[in-house]
Amino acid sequence: MDVSTAKILVSTLLVFAILFFSLFSFRMIVSEIGRDLKRVRGQRAAAGRRPPEA
């Protein structure tokens, strides 16, 4: 294997590693936002069922 082929393979590997990490991070962020929204929605629903405080 010559040097240029090795450089191309290493560069390709790095690009795929960065892409995988970025997609994984994006998925985690979206799931965290979904959990937060679900929790807030539950809190609002529970607040609507409580009698108003005087």
C-alpha positions as CSV (number, residue, x, y, z in Angstrom):
1,M,0.0,0.0,0.0
2,D,1.4,3.3,-1.0
3,V,1.3,6.5,1.1
4,S,-1.4,8.2,-0.8
5,T,-3.8,5.2,-0.5
6,A,-3.1,5.1,3.3
7,K,-3.8,8.8,3.6
8,I,-7.1,8.4,1.7
9,L,-8.2,5.5,3.9
10,V,-7.3,7.3,7.1
11,S,-9.1,10.4,6.0
12,T,-12.2,8.4,5.0
13,L,-12.2,6.7,8.4
14,L,-11.9,10.0,10.2
15,V,-14.8,11.5,8.2
16,F,-17.0,8.5,9.0
17,A,-16.1,8.7,12.6
18,I,-17.0,12.4,12.8
19,L,-20.2,11.7,10.9
20,F,-21.2,8.9,13.2
21,F,-20.5,11.0,16.3
22,S,-22.4,13.9,14.9
23,L,-25.5,11.8,14.2
24,F,-25.3,10.1,17.6
25,S,-25.1,13.5,19.3
26,F,-27.9,14.9,17.3
27,R,-30.1,11.9,18.2
28,M,-29.3,12.4,21.9
29,I,-30.2,16.1,21.8
30,V,-33.5,15.4,20.0
31,S,-34.4,12.7,22.6
32,E,-33.5,15.0,25.5
33,I,-35.7,17.7,24.1
34,G,-38.5,15.2,23.7
35,R,-38.2,14.0,27.3
36,D,-38.2,17.6,28.5
37,L,-41.3,18.5,26.5
38,K,-43.1,15.3,27.8
39,R,-42.2,16.2,31.4
40,V,-43.4,19.8,31.0
41,R,-46.6,18.6,29.4
42,G,-47.2,16.3,32.3
43,Q,-46.6,19.1,34.8
44,R,-49.0,21.3,33.0
45,A,-51.7,18.6,33.0
46,A,-51.2,17.9,36.7
47,A,-51.4,21.7,37.5
48,G,-54.7,21.9,35.6
49,R,-56.2,19.1,37.8
50,R,-55.2,20.7,41.1
51,P,-57.7,23.1,42.7
52,P,-56.5,26.7,42.4
53,E,-54.5,28.1,45.3
54,A,-55.9,31.1,47.0
